[in-house]
Amino acid sequence: MADPTQTNPAERVPSQATGIEQTPPNDWTIERLFAVPGVAARTMPEPTEPVDMEEEWAIIELEKYSTQHLEAYKAQIDPRRNVEIENALAASQFKRTLSAWHLLFCRPFPLEIIQHIFHLFVYSAESLQEINRNRLRLTWVCRDWRAVAVNHKYLWNTLCFGGQPPWASTMIALERAGNALLHVRIMDIPGPMPNPSHVETVDDDMGQPVALTVKQVEYLLSKLLRKISQIRTMVVHLKVWQTAFTVLTRLNAGGRLDRLMHFEIRRGDALITNALQVHGTQLYQLPTVELGNGFMNDLQTLVLDGMHIHWPGLHLESLCDLELRLIPILHFPLAHEFRRTLASCSGTLRNLRIESTALREEDDGEEGPFLPIVLDRLDQISISRLTPVYVRWVLSQFRAPTVTKLNLNTLGAYDAVVLLEWLTTICRFPLVERLGIVDCFIHNSEDGKAAVVRWLETMPRIKYIRTGIVSRNFLDAFAMSPWDYYDTRPEGVPPAICPALKEVIFEYQDPADVVSFIEARERLKAPLDVVKLSPGWRTQPNWVEGYERIKATGVRVDLIGHCGHTHTVPGVN
């Protein structure tokens, strides 16, 4: 046999059967081991024979010496690379790992512990694709492993349907899940997966997401809704409204969703057809659908993105998170319907997010006076892409004295002074600790400055602010004295606005404004601990120079990546 060390790696072509790349990674990850020829996860035969433990121990010892021999060969030719040696080394390590897995049942573990270990292994993956692979790997180690994996229904109850039918591996998982509660995703748009996996991307059936048709969705739901009483989580991300509407209608016809806790439906063209514009498309002529026949007593999260439902009679006693985005204007909920929904979940609702979705007045236009609903557990309010008038109209429907996180974003080119005055006098949020205000216009006048100062003074606990694309007078307010706007000026040294403020994130803000803001806080003896700059800064011309100017103030400055982590700037830090 020819010495494999004499082979020139540059002359080798990877085999189509193996799919092994010419330049594998330096570290031997489990992914590399599973890609070895003859033992790849997708071609591994299912185990049918019992395992001989003595034979497995012998294989472990044999492969241990084989690995040492191949590693010595590999070290001799370093830094050159040889695919045959690396494949042989990976194969040896894989066989040793597989035999070690076979020996696991030599230990007196109860079945429940083995199942728990399997569950941790499967759901430690970072993608839905990897979850499917992990489940399949457990089925071809040996007969005992396969029996435990196949019969452990909670390994198979996270399902993702996408791409093209027949979704073979996902349908197998649906069958093996038995009567377990199901976490279902129907998607042709990549996106996040809610609990229990917290993962992204797609499964093995999918490859790249492909737009589903109405008939394909109907076929899928005909299979899935046989277990409608077991669905715990349902996330629907579809590109066009026809398929998304099909999901709603079939769910309504399928029966009650008594076990559903998380329901999320999004359509991909929602941003194309803005909810605040009336278009002559069929979407705006569709009837409303009563989700789950109105009874979803366990529902805790409801997300409607570009789709509408029938609000009257909807019971949401356990709702914790409500998100309404880009709903067509003709299908905005009526104000009294919205208040009825809030009243039903007033003791549980914690997060309310509204984007480009307002409330309609009563059909006769004469609703009359009403009492706002008290939401005594609401912790976060986020309102985006609405004018200040609509923001005020939405907030007037309820009172939430316990809110600690308030976000007002993209309020348009309309002056927000009247809104801020209303938030100061009528609708206060005194416990707010995290404030977000982005893309908001406040008229540069004495009235505008006074409105900002008085509003900020009602929130003395603010520790964190996210801001950007705001009028300069908003930032200037942090350097002003609130006593200047009192009827009678008190004696002594005036306090700083928001004295607990320690962290600010800026988006698309002029560096001169940021520098002035930092210096003003220093003068007031209320310095910031850290200033963070969002990814938007990198799209601005001369952003590095602006970064240097801000850092020259002496405060700690971090750049936030798109993933949320902080980064350094080469040549600057």
VEXRO-9158 format. One record per residue (C-alpha): y, z negated, x; residue in one letter. Coordinates in nm, 3 decimals. Layout:
Y/Z/X/A
...
REM end
This chain:
0.000/0.000/0.000/M
0.341/0.093/0.136/A
0.569/-0.189/0.241/D
0.827/-0.218/-0.037/P
1.086/-0.335/0.213/T
1.100/0.018/0.353/Q
1.226/0.159/0.025/T
1.589/0.266/0.009/N
1.740/0.112/-0.306/P
1.996/0.390/-0.331/A
1.718/0.647/-0.378/E
1.550/0.461/-0.663/R
1.600/0.557/-1.027/V
1.536/0.293/-1.295/P
1.234/0.364/-1.514/S
1.307/0.451/-1.875/Q
1.006/0.242/-1.977/A
1.131/-0.073/-1.809/T
1.504/-0.037/-1.852/G
1.558/-0.250/-1.539/I
1.898/-0.195/-1.385/E
1.932/-0.099/-1.019/Q
2.158/-0.392/-0.933/T
2.039/-0.712/-1.103/P
2.247/-1.030/-1.089/P
2.220/-1.258/-0.790/N
2.112/-1.558/-0.996/D
1.779/-1.540/-1.177/W
1.864/-1.609/-1.537/T
1.614/-1.623/-1.818/I
1.754/-1.292/-1.944/E
1.646/-1.127/-1.619/R
1.297/-1.270/-1.651/L
1.251/-1.141/-2.006/F
1.345/-0.788/-1.896/A
1.048/-0.751/-1.657/V
0.817/-0.448/-1.716/P
0.513/-0.523/-1.926/G
0.638/-0.858/-2.055/V
0.966/-0.763/-2.222/A
1.035/-0.962/-2.535/A
1.025/-0.662/-2.766/R
0.689/-0.529/-2.640/T
0.502/-0.855/-2.577/M
0.180/-0.863/-2.785/P
0.140/-1.151/-3.023/E
-0.099/-1.419/-2.888/P
-0.442/-1.429/-3.047/T
-0.662/-1.609/-2.793/E
-0.663/-1.983/-2.715/P
-0.501/-2.095/-2.391/V
-0.719/-2.214/-2.100/D
-0.521/-2.501/-1.948/M
-0.697/-2.491/-1.610/E
-0.626/-2.122/-1.586/E
-0.261/-2.181/-1.664/E
-0.232/-2.442/-1.387/W
-0.393/-2.195/-1.147/A
-0.143/-1.924/-1.249/I
0.147/-2.163/-1.188/I
0.027/-2.240/-0.835/E
-0.048/-1.874/-0.761/L
0.290/-1.755/-0.881/E
0.460/-2.035/-0.688/K
0.327/-1.896/-0.359/Y
0.392/-1.538/-0.472/S
0.754/-1.629/-0.544/T
0.796/-1.787/-0.202/Q
0.649/-1.475/-0.034/H
0.874/-1.236/-0.224/L
1.183/-1.449/-0.164/E
1.109/-1.434/0.209/A
1.086/-1.052/0.187/Y
1.413/-1.044/-0.007/K
1.587/-1.260/0.253/A
1.473/-1.030/0.536/Q
1.649/-0.725/0.395/I
1.957/-0.909/0.271/D
2.226/-0.784/0.196/P
2.033/-0.468/0.111/R
1.873/-0.451/-0.234/R
1.525/-0.334/-0.334/N
1.443/-0.293/-0.701/V
1.065/-0.323/-0.656/E
1.095/-0.657/-0.476/I
1.342/-0.793/-0.730/E
1.126/-0.681/-1.022/N
0.817/-0.836/-0.864/A
1.007/-1.159/-0.802/L
1.132/-1.169/-1.160/A
0.779/-1.099/-1.289/A
0.636/-1.380/-1.079/S
0.896/-1.625/-1.201/Q
0.843/-1.512/-1.558/F
0.465/-1.565/-1.543/K
0.517/-1.910/-1.397/R
0.769/-1.996/-1.671/T
0.537/-1.865/-1.943/L
0.243/-2.069/-1.814/S
0.463/-2.378/-1.800/A
0.552/-2.320/-2.165/W
0.181/-2.293/-2.247/H
0.122/-2.637/-2.098/L
0.381/-2.807/-2.317/L
0.122/-2.899/-2.577/F
-0.082/-3.090/-2.321/C
0.166/-3.370/-2.377/R
0.124/-3.598/-2.682/P
0.438/-3.480/-2.863/F
0.445/-3.518/-3.241/P
0.499/-3.195/-3.433/L
0.847/-3.305/-3.542/E
0.961/-3.336/-3.179/I
0.827/-2.991/-3.091/I
1.005/-2.844/-3.393/Q
1.328/-3.015/-3.293/H
1.299/-2.873/-2.939/I
1.241/-2.525/-3.083/F
1.542/-2.566/-3.311/H
1.766/-2.663/-3.019/L
1.639/-2.366/-2.817/F
1.698/-2.112/-3.095/V
2.046/-2.228/-3.195/Y
2.172/-2.286/-2.842/S
2.233/-1.909/-2.832/A
2.584/-1.767/-2.814/E
2.528/-1.474/-3.050/S
2.335/-1.385/-3.362/L
2.151/-1.125/-3.158/Q
2.032/-1.395/-2.920/E
1.926/-1.622/-3.207/I
1.692/-1.348/-3.330/N
1.553/-1.294/-2.982/R
1.494/-1.664/-2.929/N
1.303/-1.687/-3.254/R
1.081/-1.396/-3.157/L
1.020/-1.533/-2.807/R
0.874/-1.849/-2.953/L
0.618/-1.645/-3.149/T
0.450/-1.472/-2.853/W
0.406/-1.755/-2.601/V
0.070/-1.866/-2.743/C
-0.107/-1.918/-3.074/R
0.003/-2.282/-3.101/D
0.367/-2.199/-3.036/W
0.352/-1.912/-3.282/R
0.206/-2.133/-3.553/A
0.474/-2.397/-3.506/V
0.758/-2.142/-3.494/A
0.645/-1.937/-3.795/V
0.588/-2.245/-4.009/N
0.918/-2.411/-3.913/H
1.130/-2.262/-4.190/K
1.461/-2.395/-4.053/Y
1.426/-2.165/-3.751/L
1.457/-1.865/-3.982/W
1.721/-1.963/-4.237/N
2.022/-1.812/-4.053/T
2.034/-1.446/-4.158/L
2.264/-1.159/-4.069/C
2.247/-0.826/-4.253/F
2.437/-0.531/-4.110/G
2.387/-0.182/-3.976/G
2.141/0.025/-4.177/Q
1.844/-0.073/-4.397/P
1.568/-0.185/-4.402/P
1.680/-0.477/-4.179/W
1.317/-0.539/-4.082/A
1.348/-0.846/-3.859/S
1.600/-1.014/-4.090/T
1.379/-0.955/-4.394/M
1.090/-1.117/-4.205/I
1.314/-1.414/-4.131/A
1.409/-1.434/-4.501/L
1.040/-1.455/-4.592/E
0.960/-1.715/-4.326/R
1.254/-1.931/-4.432/A
1.055/-2.022/-4.741/G
1.244/-2.264/-4.962/N
1.490/-2.373/-4.691/A
1.863/-2.355/-4.758/L
1.996/-2.019/-4.637/L
2.299/-1.933/-4.422/H
2.366/-1.565/-4.497/V
2.602/-1.312/-4.347/R
2.652/-0.959/-4.485/I
2.879/-0.764/-4.259/M
2.983/-0.433/-4.115/D
3.278/-0.588/-3.928/I
3.223/-0.823/-3.629/P
3.347/-1.176/-3.685/G
3.274/-1.548/-3.651/P
2.973/-1.714/-3.806/M
3.022/-2.052/-3.973/P
2.790/-2.349/-3.939/N
2.525/-2.403/-3.826/P
2.540/-2.152/-3.542/S
2.911/-2.101/-3.460/H
2.826/-1.767/-3.303/V
2.954/-1.411/-3.312/E
2.846/-1.045/-3.290/T
2.540/-0.900/-3.457/V
2.162/-0.919/-3.483/D
1.888/-0.696/-3.343/D
1.879/-0.480/-3.656/D
2.238/-0.379/-3.615/M
2.354/-0.256/-3.278/G
2.713/-0.158/-3.352/Q
2.833/-0.240/-3.706/P
2.811/0.053/-3.947/V
2.993/0.073/-4.280/A
2.756/-0.013/-4.563/L
2.741/0.184/-4.885/T
2.738/0.044/-5.238/V
2.371/0.140/-5.285/K
2.272/-0.032/-4.962/Q
2.452/-0.350/-5.065/V
2.286/-0.339/-5.408/E
1.944/-0.298/-5.244/Y
2.011/-0.591/-5.012/L
2.130/-0.820/-5.290/L
1.827/-0.732/-5.502/S
1.616/-0.889/-5.226/K
1.848/-1.173/-5.137/L
1.934/-1.298/-5.485/L
1.572/-1.380/-5.554/R
1.660/-1.692/-5.356/K
2.010/-1.738/-5.497/I
1.949/-2.107/-5.563/S
1.883/-2.161/-5.188/Q
2.202/-2.001/-5.052/I
2.410/-2.264/-4.872/R
2.648/-2.043/-4.672/T
2.752/-1.689/-4.757/M
2.993/-1.489/-4.543/V
3.076/-1.131/-4.644/V
3.280/-0.909/-4.409/H
3.286/-0.552/-4.539/L
3.512/-0.263/-4.449/K
3.594/-0.126/-4.793/V
3.670/-0.292/-5.125/W
3.397/-0.104/-5.317/Q
3.114/-0.279/-5.133/T
3.293/-0.616/-5.134/A
3.348/-0.590/-5.510/F
2.979/-0.504/-5.553/T
2.887/-0.832/-5.385/V
3.109/-1.028/-5.625/L
2.971/-0.858/-5.937/T
2.608/-0.899/-5.829/R
2.661/-1.265/-5.741/L
2.809/-1.323/-6.084/N
2.514/-1.154/-6.251/A
2.262/-1.335/-6.031/G
2.316/-1.680/-6.177/G
2.466/-2.013/-6.079/R
2.544/-2.090/-5.715/L
2.472/-2.460/-5.739/D
2.384/-2.508/-5.370/R
2.661/-2.294/-5.220/L
2.889/-2.486/-4.981/M
3.068/-2.210/-4.787/H
3.172/-1.880/-4.945/F
3.385/-1.630/-4.757/E
3.454/-1.271/-4.856/I
3.680/-1.039/-4.658/R
3.748/-0.669/-4.680/R
3.848/-0.474/-4.372/G
4.115/-0.260/-4.538/D
4.308/-0.563/-4.664/A
4.576/-0.517/-4.401/L
4.614/-0.151/-4.493/I
4.686/-0.228/-4.858/T
4.936/-0.510/-4.830/N
4.907/-0.760/-5.111/A
5.282/-0.771/-5.170/L
5.296/-0.398/-5.241/Q
5.174/-0.236/-5.560/V
4.960/0.070/-5.501/H
4.811/0.307/-5.754/G
4.455/0.263/-5.625/T
4.148/0.162/-5.818/Q
4.143/-0.177/-5.647/L
4.433/-0.296/-5.858/Y
4.264/-0.182/-6.179/Q
3.940/-0.372/-6.120/L
3.850/-0.654/-6.358/P
3.835/-1.007/-6.227/T
3.494/-1.159/-6.163/V
3.399/-1.517/-6.245/E
3.241/-1.629/-5.920/L
2.908/-1.804/-5.969/G
2.970/-1.819/-6.344/N
3.240/-2.075/-6.267/G
3.002/-2.352/-6.156/F
3.000/-2.425/-5.783/M
3.002/-2.801/-5.769/N
2.895/-2.818/-5.402/D
3.141/-2.556/-5.275/L
3.349/-2.696/-4.988/Q
3.500/-2.381/-4.834/T
3.637/-2.082/-5.026/L
3.795/-1.787/-4.843/V
3.925/-1.485/-5.037/L
4.066/-1.218/-4.807/D
4.184/-0.914/-4.997/G
3.957/-0.984/-5.295/M
4.033/-1.154/-5.626/H
3.832/-1.363/-5.870/I
3.866/-1.498/-6.223/H
4.050/-1.830/-6.191/W
4.034/-1.978/-6.544/P
3.744/-2.217/-6.583/G
3.661/-2.228/-6.211/L
3.520/-2.572/-6.120/H
3.570/-2.674/-5.755/L
3.532/-3.050/-5.754/E
3.411/-3.066/-5.390/S
3.643/-2.808/-5.233/L
3.779/-2.907/-4.888/C
3.913/-2.575/-4.752/D
4.091/-2.307/-4.956/L
4.215/-1.984/-4.798/E
4.382/-1.705/-4.996/L
4.488/-1.393/-4.806/R
4.621/-1.053/-4.904/L
4.525/-1.075/-5.269/I
4.661/-0.784/-5.476/P
4.983/-0.884/-5.647/I
4.853/-0.805/-5.996/L
4.570/-1.050/-5.938/H
4.767/-1.344/-5.804/F
4.656/-1.656/-5.992/P
4.891/-1.774/-6.263/L
5.078/-2.090/-6.168/A
4.905/-2.310/-6.425/H
4.563/-2.173/-6.322/E
4.640/-2.253/-5.961/F
4.746/-2.607/-6.051/R
4.430/-2.654/-6.257/R
4.220/-2.550/-5.957/T
4.411/-2.787/-5.728/L
4.374/-3.069/-5.979/A
3.996/-3.023/-5.986/S
3.976/-3.078/-5.608/C
4.274/-3.309/-5.560/S
4.056/-3.584/-5.415/G
3.877/-3.362/-5.160/T
4.105/-3.075/-5.052/L
4.205/-3.106/-4.685/R
4.313/-2.756/-4.574/N
4.520/-2.500/-4.767/L
4.596/-2.160/-4.612/R
4.792/-1.892/-4.794/I
4.892/-1.552/-4.655/E
5.066/-1.276/-4.850/S
4.949/-1.440/-5.170/T
5.194/-1.600/-5.410/A
5.167/-1.724/-5.768/L
5.255/-1.540/-6.085/R
5.470/-1.694/-6.352/E
5.331/-1.724/-6.700/E
5.293/-1.400/-6.892/D
5.570/-1.495/-7.134/D
5.795/-1.600/-6.845/G
5.861/-1.939/-7.009/E
5.628/-2.192/-6.857/E
5.860/-2.487/-6.894/G
5.866/-2.804/-6.683/P
5.547/-2.924/-6.518/F
5.430/-3.212/-6.302/L
5.323/-3.115/-5.949/P
4.963/-3.195/-5.860/I
4.927/-3.481/-5.610/V
4.692/-3.390/-5.323/L
4.650/-3.724/-5.153/D
4.397/-3.601/-4.893/R
4.553/-3.271/-4.792/L
4.590/-3.266/-4.413/D
4.694/-2.909/-4.328/Q
4.913/-2.644/-4.494/I
4.950/-2.294/-4.350/S
5.169/-2.035/-4.524/I
5.225/-1.691/-4.372/S
5.385/-1.358/-4.460/R
5.579/-1.481/-4.761/L
5.953/-1.491/-4.820/T
6.120/-1.835/-4.829/P
6.155/-1.804/-5.207/V
5.780/-1.758/-5.250/Y
5.707/-2.039/-5.003/V
5.918/-2.273/-5.211/R
5.749/-2.156/-5.531/W
5.402/-2.223/-5.387/V
5.491/-2.563/-5.243/L
5.655/-2.671/-5.568/S
5.316/-2.670/-5.741/Q
5.193/-2.981/-5.561/F
5.290/-3.283/-5.354/R
5.101/-3.369/-5.035/A
5.244/-3.677/-4.864/P
4.951/-3.703/-4.618/T
4.995/-3.366/-4.445/V
4.988/-3.389/-4.063/T
4.975/-3.017/-3.981/K
5.234/-2.775/-4.124/L
5.255/-2.404/-4.038/N
5.523/-2.167/-4.171/L
5.482/-1.825/-4.012/N
5.630/-1.479/-4.061/T
5.878/-1.562/-4.334/L
6.056/-1.229/-4.294/G
6.423/-1.151/-4.240/A
6.541/-1.373/-4.525/Y
6.751/-1.678/-4.441/D
6.535/-1.991/-4.458/A
6.825/-2.239/-4.484/V
6.776/-2.303/-4.857/V
6.403/-2.358/-4.801/L
6.469/-2.610/-4.523/L
6.718/-2.798/-4.739/E
6.459/-2.815/-5.017/W
6.194/-2.939/-4.771/L
6.441/-3.206/-4.660/T
6.530/-3.341/-5.003/T
6.256/-3.256/-5.254/I
5.931/-3.175/-5.073/C
5.903/-3.391/-4.762/R
5.615/-3.414/-4.516/F
5.698/-3.732/-4.322/P
5.359/-3.764/-4.147/L
5.356/-3.421/-3.981/V
5.243/-3.436/-3.617/E
5.178/-3.066/-3.551/R
5.438/-2.813/-3.663/L
5.414/-2.435/-3.644/G
5.714/-2.215/-3.722/I
5.697/-1.855/-3.598/V
5.904/-1.550/-3.690/D
6.156/-1.732/-3.905/C
6.524/-1.641/-3.948/F
6.780/-1.921/-3.977/I
7.143/-1.815/-4.004/H
7.347/-1.907/-3.696/N
7.607/-2.120/-3.869/S
7.697/-2.485/-3.906/E
7.506/-2.497/-4.232/D
7.202/-2.349/-4.058/G
7.215/-2.602/-3.774/K
7.264/-2.890/-4.015/A
6.966/-2.776/-4.225/A
6.738/-2.761/-3.920/V
6.849/-3.101/-3.784/V
6.810/-3.278/-4.118/R
6.471/-3.118/-4.178/W
6.335/-3.213/-3.835/L
6.461/-3.568/-3.878/E
6.230/-3.610/-4.178/T
5.930/-3.555/-3.946/M
5.974/-3.813/-3.665/P
5.603/-3.811/-3.571/R
5.593/-3.451/-3.444/I
5.402/-3.434/-3.113/K
5.324/-3.063/-3.096/Y
5.519/-2.753/-3.195/I
5.415/-2.389/-3.192/R
5.714/-2.159/-3.222/T
5.848/-1.820/-3.129/G
6.060/-1.535/-3.261/I
6.293/-1.793/-3.412/V
6.670/-1.812/-3.421/S
6.830/-1.978/-3.120/R
6.987/-2.245/-3.340/N
6.638/-2.376/-3.426/F
6.579/-2.465/-3.061/L
6.938/-2.586/-3.019/D
6.878/-2.839/-3.296/A
6.650/-3.038/-3.063/F
6.952/-3.108/-2.839/A
7.178/-3.226/-3.122/M
7.237/-3.571/-3.261/S
7.121/-3.630/-3.619/P
7.408/-3.878/-3.655/W
7.656/-3.590/-3.646/D
7.541/-3.503/-3.999/Y
7.551/-3.855/-4.145/Y
7.826/-3.951/-4.387/D
7.886/-4.262/-4.173/T
7.812/-4.246/-3.802/R
7.617/-4.554/-3.680/P
7.702/-4.748/-3.366/E
7.514/-4.702/-3.038/G
7.329/-4.418/-2.867/V
7.189/-4.156/-3.106/P
6.812/-4.095/-3.088/P
6.659/-3.764/-2.990/A
6.527/-3.533/-3.258/I
6.146/-3.564/-3.274/C
6.124/-3.834/-3.003/P
5.741/-3.811/-2.986/A
5.742/-3.438/-2.901/L
5.536/-3.373/-2.585/K
5.388/-3.022/-2.611/E
5.537/-2.687/-2.716/V
5.374/-2.344/-2.735/I
5.611/-2.046/-2.726/F
5.540/-1.695/-2.852/E
5.770/-1.402/-2.775/Y
6.074/-1.618/-2.708/Q
6.361/-1.534/-2.471/D
6.301/-1.726/-2.142/P
6.668/-1.834/-2.143/A
6.612/-2.006/-2.478/D
6.305/-2.183/-2.342/V
6.485/-2.302/-2.027/V
6.776/-2.433/-2.234/S
6.534/-2.614/-2.465/F
6.349/-2.784/-2.175/I
6.671/-2.892/-2.004/E
6.810/-3.033/-2.328/A
6.501/-3.251/-2.375/R
6.543/-3.378/-2.018/E
6.904/-3.475/-2.083/R
6.803/-3.666/-2.395/L
6.541/-3.858/-2.191/K
6.268/-3.716/-2.414/A
6.101/-3.477/-2.167/P
5.808/-3.254/-2.249/L
5.466/-3.303/-2.089/D
5.369/-2.938/-2.100/V
5.499/-2.599/-2.213/V
5.240/-2.335/-2.300/K
5.301/-1.962/-2.320/L
5.090/-1.753/-2.557/S
4.921/-1.421/-2.467/P
5.216/-1.239/-2.623/G
5.426/-1.321/-2.318/W
5.228/-1.076/-2.108/R
5.337/-0.787/-2.328/T
5.706/-0.849/-2.256/Q
5.885/-0.671/-1.971/P
5.946/-0.887/-1.663/N
5.738/-1.169/-1.807/W
5.649/-1.301/-1.460/V
6.018/-1.353/-1.380/E
6.062/-1.541/-1.706/G
5.759/-1.752/-1.623/Y
5.910/-1.842/-1.284/E
6.241/-1.941/-1.444/R
6.065/-2.173/-1.686/I
5.848/-2.326/-1.416/K
6.155/-2.389/-1.200/A
6.264/-2.654/-1.452/T
5.988/-2.879/-1.316/G
5.786/-2.908/-1.637/V
5.418/-2.818/-1.635/R
5.371/-2.461/-1.762/V
5.039/-2.314/-1.877/D
4.950/-1.961/-1.979/L
4.709/-1.945/-2.270/I
4.447/-1.669/-2.273/G
4.322/-1.497/-2.588/H
4.024/-1.735/-2.583/C
4.255/-2.038/-2.590/G
4.194/-2.141/-2.229/H
4.475/-2.183/-1.979/T
4.510/-1.953/-1.678/H
4.707/-1.931/-1.357/T
4.925/-1.640/-1.249/V
4.827/-1.484/-0.913/P
5.116/-1.497/-0.671/G
5.314/-1.734/-0.893/V
5.121/-2.062/-0.915/N
REM end
